[in-house]
Amino acid sequence: MITLAAKDHYETLGVPRDATSEQIKSAYKKLAKKYHPDVNKASDATDKFKEISEAAAVLGNDEKRAHYDHYGTSEGQQFSGGFEGFDFSNFDLSGLGDFGDLFDMFTGGSGRGRRGHRKGRDLLYDLDIDLEEVAKGTEKGIKVHKLAVCEDCDGTGAKDPSDIDSCPTCGGSGMVRITRQTPFGYMQSTQPCQACRGEGTRIKHPCKKCTGRGAVEQTTEIEVKIPSGVEDGMRLRVAGQGEAGGRGAPSGDLYVAVHVRDHDIFTREGDDLKMETEITFGQAALGDEVEVPTIEGNATLRIPAGTQPGTVFAMRGHGLPNLRGHGTGAQMVTVKVKVPTHISKRQEELIRELEGSQKHKKGWLGL
């Protein structure tokens, strides 16, 4: 047993005294890669590696760190093994990944504890809606094929609640202790129990319907509320309507991707709607009131006298409601003047007469 010397472990690792466990682990891994004797051949590399490992062994363990912070020393805190005279050249690092496993070894385990049951998967559903449904909002019933909670066992996976007991391998903790050879001797760490997959329980008699999974495949109808003003491509989250988790664990979420179908009349631009309407030359010249479609039905648009082709009129409040409640957009109507293709002789005479009176100005078609 080797007692750690009283040193400033925070300074050794280069972390502040309020460093999180992740910061401490990250600092150790960085220094371990730099000073491990297998990669650093400097004469003091071994001593430096031991020093940073001692610091990590204290600061990486909550109980030891609390003792160190309170008393200003790590005396009385010991490794379960020794590393004096250890031959680093014979130590295989291939199974230690990025030194994170080594850190877990001598700090007493990963600290993740019992793994428990896994949350259910999230699901994605594509839903097509019309522009009119965007304007008013709607509710849609959709059918989703998924893993759902088994009704026979209420998701426990057991035929009867009494059939669930603690795993005999790990004693219900979900974790088992293992011993490995490290540069500091033989050290113990914990890992998820393979017998129960880290769950800590076992089922004597599984539910016949779900065979112990706690979930079964089925098609479920779900009501989805589509808010007015929803945008194309937006995803709506329906909490808890994804797949069931393992043996009573929370279900995942359902995400509904909204796709707005193209409209025959309107195109969308934010909260505004755009469209075109045709008027006659007479209406453009003399003015008129014309009926135009809106997303809510027909409405009257006033055309002032002398309106030019391509003029855009804004019909306030006839667009789409803002998704976040910031009012309603406008309907932008672009005017197109319809030029007749067949005219009578009298109409031709009148047009020529008008054209003659306007010869000092632009042509009556605005061209």
Backbone torsions as a table, in degrees:
resi	resn	phi	psi	omega
1	MET	NA	130.8	-177.1
2	ILE	-118.6	123.3	178.6
3	THR	-85.0	133.9	-178.6
4	LEU	-72.3	140.9	178.7
5	ALA	-74.0	153.9	179.7
6	ALA	-76.4	104.9	-178.9
7	LYS	-134.9	164.7	175.2
8	ASP	-83.4	92.6	-175.0
9	HIS	-66.9	-31.6	178.6
10	TYR	-64.6	-41.2	178.6
11	GLU	-67.1	-37.4	179.4
12	THR	-59.7	-42.2	-179.6
13	LEU	-87.7	-11.8	179.3
14	GLY	72.0	37.3	179.5
15	VAL	-123.2	153.7	176.8
16	PRO	-71.6	164.4	-175.9
17	ARG	-69.9	-18.4	177.8
18	ASP	-101.9	21.0	-178.0
19	ALA	-61.7	144.3	176.4
20	THR	-77.8	166.1	178.8
21	SER	-61.7	-34.3	178.3
22	GLU	-68.4	-37.3	177.2
23	GLN	-65.2	-40.0	178.8
24	ILE	-65.1	-45.0	179.8
25	LYS	-64.0	-41.8	179.1
26	SER	-63.4	-41.9	179.2
27	ALA	-64.3	-42.0	178.6
28	TYR	-61.8	-47.9	-178.1
29	LYS	-59.2	-39.5	-180.0
30	LYS	-65.4	-44.9	-179.4
31	LEU	-72.2	-35.0	179.7
32	ALA	-63.6	-39.5	177.2
33	LYS	-64.4	-33.7	-176.2
34	LYS	-77.2	-38.2	-171.3
35	TYR	-109.6	0.3	179.4
36	HIS	-61.0	132.4	-175.8
37	PRO	-56.9	-22.5	178.4
38	ASP	-70.7	-23.4	-178.0
39	VAL	-115.6	-18.7	179.8
40	ASN	-118.8	114.9	-175.3
41	LYS	-95.3	8.9	178.1
42	ALA	-64.5	151.8	-175.3
43	SER	-64.3	-28.0	-177.8
44	ASP	-99.3	6.6	-176.0
45	ALA	-63.2	-41.4	-178.9
46	THR	-63.3	-44.6	179.3
47	ASP	-64.5	-40.0	179.4
48	LYS	-65.6	-40.3	179.4
49	PHE	-63.5	-41.5	177.6
50	LYS	-63.7	-40.5	-177.8
51	GLU	-62.8	-46.2	-179.0
52	ILE	-71.4	-29.7	178.0
53	SER	-70.2	-37.9	175.6
54	GLU	-61.8	-43.7	-179.7
55	ALA	-63.1	-42.7	-180.0
56	ALA	-67.7	-34.3	179.5
57	ALA	-63.1	-31.2	179.2
58	VAL	-85.0	-53.5	-174.5
59	LEU	-73.3	-22.1	-179.8
60	GLY	-84.1	-3.9	178.6
61	ASN	-115.5	121.1	-173.6
62	ASP	-56.9	-43.1	-177.6
63	GLU	-67.6	-45.1	-179.7
64	LYS	-67.8	-37.1	180.0
65	ARG	-65.9	-40.7	178.9
66	ALA	-61.8	-41.4	177.1
67	HIS	-62.7	-44.3	-179.2
68	TYR	-64.6	-44.0	-180.0
69	ASP	-64.7	-33.5	-177.0
70	HIS	-78.6	-43.6	-174.4
71	TYR	-100.2	-10.4	180.0
72	GLY	72.5	15.5	-179.9
73	THR	-151.1	158.7	176.7
74	SER	-111.1	18.7	178.3
75	GLU	-62.2	139.7	-178.7
76	GLY	90.0	-7.4	177.3
77	GLN	-103.5	123.9	-167.6
78	GLN	-127.7	156.3	170.6
79	PHE	-83.0	147.7	173.8
80	SER	-89.0	66.0	-178.7
81	GLY	152.4	-178.4	-179.5
82	GLY	-133.8	159.8	176.9
83	PHE	-132.3	6.6	176.8
84	GLU	-64.4	129.7	178.8
85	GLY	75.8	8.8	-179.5
86	PHE	-66.9	135.7	179.1
87	ASP	-89.3	97.8	-177.0
88	PHE	-64.4	-22.6	-177.5
89	SER	-68.1	-19.5	-179.8
90	ASN	-98.5	3.3	-178.0
91	PHE	-93.2	123.0	-176.9
92	ASP	-85.3	117.9	179.6
93	LEU	-94.5	-1.0	-172.0
94	SER	-63.0	-26.6	-178.0
95	GLY	-94.3	6.0	-175.3
96	LEU	-101.8	6.0	175.1
97	GLY	54.5	-120.4	-175.7
98	ASP	-102.4	30.7	179.6
99	PHE	75.5	-2.5	177.7
100	GLY	-66.5	-37.3	177.9
101	ASP	-66.0	-38.1	178.5
102	LEU	-63.8	-42.0	177.3
103	PHE	-58.5	-44.8	-179.6
104	ASP	-63.8	-32.8	-177.4
105	MET	-61.8	-52.8	-173.6
106	PHE	-91.3	0.4	172.3
107	THR	-99.8	2.2	174.7
108	GLY	96.8	21.5	176.4
109	GLY	114.1	172.1	-174.3
110	SER	-75.5	-20.0	-179.6
111	GLY	78.9	1.6	-179.1
112	ARG	-74.7	-24.6	177.5
113	GLY	68.3	-161.5	-177.1
114	ARG	-62.0	132.8	-173.6
115	ARG	-77.0	-34.9	179.3
116	GLY	71.5	-172.1	-178.3
117	HIS	-89.6	149.5	-174.4
118	ARG	-83.4	137.7	175.8
119	LYS	-63.6	149.5	-179.2
120	GLY	-68.0	159.1	-179.0
121	ARG	-72.1	147.5	170.9
122	ASP	-77.6	150.4	-179.7
123	LEU	-122.8	154.5	178.0
124	LEU	-123.6	131.3	179.8
125	TYR	-126.8	131.1	178.4
126	ASP	-94.0	126.1	-176.3
127	LEU	-126.3	125.6	177.0
128	ASP	-95.8	134.3	177.1
129	ILE	-134.9	164.4	178.9
130	ASP	-92.6	162.1	-179.9
131	LEU	-63.9	-34.9	177.2
132	GLU	-60.6	-34.1	178.6
133	GLU	-73.0	-28.9	174.3
134	VAL	-65.5	-40.4	-177.0
135	ALA	-66.6	-37.6	-173.7
136	LYS	-104.0	-19.5	-169.9
137	GLY	79.6	156.7	-177.2
138	THR	-160.5	172.2	171.8
139	GLU	-123.0	135.5	-178.1
140	LYS	-123.5	135.6	172.0
141	GLY	-94.2	117.7	-178.5
142	ILE	-117.5	149.7	179.5
143	LYS	-107.0	126.1	-176.2
144	VAL	-123.2	126.1	175.0
145	HIS	-90.5	120.1	-172.9
146	LYS	-156.6	173.8	170.2
147	LEU	-81.4	119.8	-179.5
148	ALA	-115.6	158.7	-180.0
149	VAL	-58.8	130.5	179.2
150	CYS	-67.5	123.7	-177.3
151	GLU	-75.4	-25.6	-177.8
152	ASP	-68.5	-34.7	-176.7
153	CYS	-118.5	6.5	-178.3
154	ASP	56.2	30.4	175.5
155	GLY	85.1	1.9	-178.4
156	THR	-78.8	-24.5	-178.0
157	GLY	84.9	-4.0	-176.3
158	ALA	-108.0	148.9	176.8
159	LYS	-62.7	-37.1	179.4
160	ASP	-145.1	144.9	179.8
161	PRO	-53.8	-29.7	-179.9
162	SER	-70.1	-12.2	-179.8
163	ASP	-81.3	-2.5	-179.7
164	ILE	-101.7	122.8	175.4
165	ASP	-139.3	178.4	-177.1
166	SER	-70.7	146.3	176.6
167	CYS	-67.6	126.1	-179.1
168	PRO	-70.1	-22.6	-178.4
169	THR	-71.5	-44.6	-176.7
170	CYS	-107.9	-0.5	179.4
171	GLY	70.7	19.3	178.5
172	GLY	92.4	-3.0	-178.3
173	SER	-81.4	-21.8	-176.5
174	GLY	81.5	-3.4	-177.7
175	MET	-129.3	148.7	175.2
176	VAL	-125.8	152.2	-178.5
177	ARG	-96.8	134.0	177.9
178	ILE	-125.0	157.9	-180.0
179	THR	-117.5	131.9	179.2
180	ARG	-131.9	154.6	174.8
181	GLN	-86.3	128.5	-179.7
182	THR	-130.1	176.5	176.2
183	PRO	-61.0	-10.4	-177.0
184	PHE	-109.4	13.0	-178.0
185	GLY	105.7	-155.1	179.4
186	TYR	-90.2	124.7	-177.8
187	MET	-129.0	152.0	-177.5
188	GLN	-103.3	145.7	173.9
189	SER	-144.3	171.6	179.5
190	THR	-116.6	153.4	177.0
191	GLN	-149.9	160.4	-179.1
192	PRO	-56.9	139.4	178.7
193	CYS	-67.8	128.6	-179.5
194	GLN	-75.6	-27.7	-177.0
195	ALA	-66.4	-38.3	-178.5
196	CYS	-115.6	7.8	-179.8
197	ARG	58.2	35.8	175.9
198	GLY	78.6	8.3	-176.1
199	GLU	-88.1	-23.8	177.1
200	GLY	83.2	-3.3	-179.5
201	THR	-131.8	162.4	173.3
202	ARG	-136.1	158.1	-179.1
203	ILE	-114.6	121.7	-179.8
204	LYS	-71.9	-48.2	-178.7
205	HIS	-126.8	102.2	-177.9
206	PRO	-66.6	154.3	174.8
207	CYS	-62.7	134.0	-177.1
208	LYS	-69.5	-33.4	-175.9
209	LYS	-70.1	-44.4	-177.1
210	CYS	-105.7	0.7	-179.7
211	THR	52.7	36.1	173.9
212	GLY	92.3	-5.3	-177.7
213	ARG	-77.8	-26.3	-176.8
214	GLY	84.1	0.4	-178.3
215	ALA	-146.6	151.9	178.7
216	VAL	-134.2	153.4	177.6
217	GLU	-79.8	132.1	177.9
218	GLN	-160.7	162.8	176.6
219	THR	-97.0	124.6	-175.8
220	THR	-118.4	135.3	175.5
221	GLU	-93.2	128.2	-174.9
222	ILE	-125.8	133.8	176.7
223	GLU	-87.1	124.9	-179.3
224	VAL	-117.1	125.3	179.1
225	LYS	-89.7	121.4	179.3
226	ILE	-100.5	114.0	-177.8
227	PRO	-72.6	149.4	176.2
228	SER	-64.8	142.5	-179.0
229	GLY	86.0	3.9	-179.6
230	VAL	-57.4	144.3	-175.6
231	GLU	-100.3	151.0	179.4
232	ASP	-61.4	132.2	179.1
233	GLY	89.2	-6.4	-178.9
234	MET	-71.5	145.0	177.5
235	ARG	-107.2	127.7	178.0
236	LEU	-102.9	131.5	-177.8
237	ARG	-95.3	127.0	174.8
238	VAL	-112.4	100.7	-172.5
239	ALA	-62.3	136.1	173.9
240	GLY	75.4	6.3	-178.0
241	GLN	-105.7	17.3	172.3
242	GLY	-84.2	-155.0	-179.5
243	GLU	-77.5	152.6	-179.6
244	ALA	-67.1	146.3	175.5
245	GLY	-80.1	172.7	-179.5
246	GLY	-74.8	125.1	174.2
247	ARG	46.0	58.4	175.0
248	GLY	88.8	-2.0	176.2
249	ALA	-68.3	158.5	-177.1
250	PRO	-58.0	147.2	175.7
251	SER	-76.7	158.9	175.4
252	GLY	-77.2	-173.4	-179.8
253	ASP	-109.0	156.2	175.7
254	LEU	-105.0	128.4	176.8
255	TYR	-110.8	124.0	-179.0
256	VAL	-104.4	113.3	178.1
257	ALA	-87.2	117.8	-175.2
258	VAL	-91.5	129.5	176.8
259	HIS	-122.9	121.6	-177.3
260	VAL	-93.1	123.3	-179.2
261	ARG	-66.5	151.3	174.7
262	ASP	-65.0	144.9	-179.3
263	HIS	-103.4	149.1	-178.3
264	ASP	-70.2	-27.6	-174.8
265	ILE	-112.6	-45.6	-170.2
266	PHE	-102.4	148.2	166.2
267	THR	-119.3	146.8	-174.1
268	ARG	-99.6	140.6	173.7
269	GLU	-139.5	92.4	-173.2
270	GLY	67.6	-124.3	176.8
271	ASP	-92.6	-4.0	-179.2
272	ASP	-91.8	153.0	173.6
273	LEU	-115.7	139.5	-178.9
274	LYS	-117.7	142.1	177.0
275	MET	-155.4	169.6	176.0
276	GLU	-122.2	148.6	174.9
277	THR	-139.1	147.4	-179.6
278	GLU	-100.0	139.7	172.2
279	ILE	-130.6	162.1	179.8
280	THR	-83.6	167.7	176.6
281	PHE	-60.0	-40.4	-179.6
282	GLY	-62.8	-42.5	178.6
283	GLN	-64.3	-38.7	179.4
284	ALA	-67.7	-39.1	-176.2
285	ALA	-77.2	-42.5	-172.9
286	LEU	-99.3	-15.8	-175.8
287	GLY	87.1	155.6	-177.9
288	ASP	-173.5	175.4	170.4
289	GLU	-117.1	125.5	-176.8
290	VAL	-121.2	152.9	178.7
291	GLU	-94.4	128.2	179.6
292	VAL	-127.6	148.8	177.7
293	PRO	-74.5	147.2	170.4
294	THR	-127.4	173.1	-179.0
295	ILE	-66.2	-17.4	-178.9
296	GLU	-104.5	-5.4	-175.5
297	GLY	136.1	-174.0	-178.2
298	ASN	-76.1	149.3	177.5
299	ALA	-144.1	163.2	-177.8
300	THR	-96.8	132.7	176.9
301	LEU	-117.1	126.0	179.1
302	ARG	-86.3	126.6	178.3
303	ILE	-103.0	113.4	179.1
304	PRO	-70.5	153.9	175.6
305	ALA	-61.9	140.5	179.6
306	GLY	81.8	18.2	178.3
307	THR	-65.1	132.1	-179.0
308	GLN	-94.4	151.8	176.6
309	PRO	-57.7	140.3	179.5
310	GLY	88.6	-3.4	177.7
311	THR	-64.0	137.8	179.8
312	VAL	-109.2	125.4	177.3
313	PHE	-106.8	135.6	179.3
314	ALA	-100.0	117.6	176.1
315	MET	-98.5	95.3	-174.8
316	ARG	-62.2	139.3	176.9
317	GLY	80.2	2.8	-179.9
318	HIS	-106.1	14.2	176.8
319	GLY	-93.3	-142.4	-179.0
320	LEU	-105.0	147.9	176.5
321	PRO	-67.6	143.3	177.4
322	ASN	-71.6	135.2	-175.9
323	LEU	-58.9	-32.7	-176.5
324	ARG	-97.8	13.0	174.1
325	GLY	83.1	17.7	-178.9
326	HIS	-94.5	57.4	175.6
327	GLY	80.2	-163.8	-177.4
328	THR	-128.6	143.5	-179.7
329	GLY	-74.0	-174.5	-178.8
330	ALA	-112.4	161.8	170.8
331	GLN	-102.4	118.8	-177.3
332	MET	-97.5	113.8	-175.2
333	VAL	-106.9	117.3	176.4
334	THR	-93.1	126.8	-176.4
335	VAL	-89.0	130.5	173.2
336	LYS	-117.3	128.0	-179.9
337	VAL	-87.9	122.7	-178.3
338	LYS	-83.1	121.9	179.0
339	VAL	-95.1	121.9	-178.7
340	PRO	-65.2	141.5	179.5
341	THR	-93.9	-20.8	179.0
342	HIS	-131.5	123.0	179.1
343	ILE	-130.5	155.2	179.1
344	SER	-80.8	169.9	179.5
345	LYS	-62.5	-41.4	179.8
346	ARG	-63.3	-41.0	178.1
347	GLN	-64.1	-37.1	178.5
348	GLU	-64.1	-41.7	179.9
349	GLU	-62.7	-41.9	-179.4
350	LEU	-65.8	-39.0	179.5
351	ILE	-66.0	-40.7	-179.7
352	ARG	-67.3	-36.2	178.0
353	GLU	-64.4	-42.4	178.9
354	LEU	-67.0	-40.2	-179.7
355	GLU	-63.6	-38.4	179.2
356	GLY	-65.1	-37.1	179.9
357	SER	-73.6	-17.1	-178.4
358	GLN	-108.9	14.5	-171.9
359	LYS	-65.7	-22.2	179.7
360	HIS	-84.2	-4.2	178.5
361	LYS	-114.4	-175.1	175.2
362	LYS	-66.8	158.1	177.5
363	GLY	-58.2	152.1	-174.5
364	TRP	-64.0	-17.7	176.4
365	LEU	-87.8	2.0	179.7
366	GLY	74.2	19.5	-177.5
367	LEU	-100.1	NA	NA
